[in-house]
Amino acid sequence: MKFEFIQAQKVAYSVEELCRVLGVSTSGFYASRVRPESKRAQHDAELALRIHASHVASGYNYGNPRIHGDLKASGTRST
């Protein structure tokens, strides 16, 4: 989360200053830019797409319980 904030604010402030204020290393920030996305983050992104698709397919009527049931019926695991 801190690295995303630094990425967004680096046009207004130097990366070094942002890293110092947030208590992270500049090398850690630059390494995060080239690090591949974790399997958990990939799974979360896929799940978010499926949730959105279920919501759209319901005409934006389904809430959390029905979307959960819809995903469960389709075999999608939430963890």
C-alpha positions in Angstrom: 0.0 0.0 0.0 2.8 2.4 0.8 4.5 1.6 -2.5 1.4 2.4 -4.4 1.1 5.7 -2.6 4.7 6.6 -3.4 4.1 5.7 -7.1 1.1 8.1 -7.1 2.8 10.9 -5.3 6.3 10.8 -7.0 5.3 13.5 -9.4 4.9 16.0 -6.5 7.7 14.7 -4.2 11.0 12.9 -4.6 10.9 9.1 -4.1 13.7 9.4 -1.5 11.6 11.9 0.6 8.4 9.8 0.3 10.3 6.6 1.3 11.9 8.4 4.3 8.6 9.8 5.6 6.8 6.4 5.1 9.7 4.5 6.7 10.5 2.3 3.7 13.7 1.8 1.7 14.1 3.3 -1.7 15.5 0.0 -2.9 12.4 -1.8 -1.7 10.2 0.7 -3.6 12.2 0.2 -6.8 12.2 -3.6 -6.4 8.4 -3.6 -6.0 8.1 -2.0 -9.4 9.6 -5.0 -11.1 8.4 -7.8 -8.8 5.7 -10.0 -10.3 2.3 -10.0 -8.8 1.8 -12.6 -6.0 -0.4 -15.6 -6.5 -2.8 -14.2 -3.9 -3.1 -10.9 -5.7 -3.7 -12.7 -9.0 -6.4 -14.8 -7.3 -8.0 -11.7 -5.7 -8.1 -9.9 -9.1 -9.8 -12.9 -10.8 -12.3 -13.2 -7.9 -13.1 -9.5 -8.2 -13.8 -9.9 -11.9 -16.1 -12.9 -11.2 -17.9 -10.9 -8.5 -18.4 -8.0 -10.9 -19.6 -10.3 -13.7 -22.2 -11.9 -11.4 -23.4 -8.5 -10.2 -23.8 -7.3 -13.8 -25.5 -10.5 -14.9 -28.1 -10.0 -12.2 -28.9 -6.6 -13.5 -27.1 -5.0 -10.5 -29.8 -6.5 -8.2 -27.8 -9.2 -6.4 -26.2 -8.4 -3.1 -23.5 -10.1 -1.2 -25.5 -13.3 -0.2 -26.8 -14.0 -3.7 -23.4 -13.2 -5.4 -21.7 -15.6 -2.9 -24.2 -18.3 -3.7 -23.9 -17.7 -7.5 -20.1 -18.0 -7.2 -20.3 -21.1 -5.0 -22.7 -22.7 -7.5 -20.3 -22.1 -10.3 -17.4 -23.7 -8.4 -15.5 -20.6 -7.6 -13.6 -20.7 -4.3 -13.3 -17.5 -2.3 -10.0 -18.5 -0.6 
